[in-house]
Amino acid sequence: MDAQEYQRMVYQQIIILDYKVPDHLREFAGYLSFYGPDWEDEAAGIIQFLGEGKISEAIEVALGVDYDKHN
């Protein structure tokens, strides 16, 4: 497991444990954006759902992010 995969897993665990805090979801979306276009759709989806007050949907998107997206 490399550092990026570990960080993604940590974010996802934080989201599972503290799912009522949209800040963690926003931070995770920012993290995804930082690492390039591979997860831009997911990052945009998280931000969109948060803007609409749909935390459950944002959580679903965040927890569905897979490090090996293209494999």
Secondary structure by P-SEA (a helix, b strand, c coil): ccaaaaaaaaaaaaaaaccccaaaaaaaaaaaaaaccccaaaaaaaaaaaaacaaaaaaaaaaaccccccc
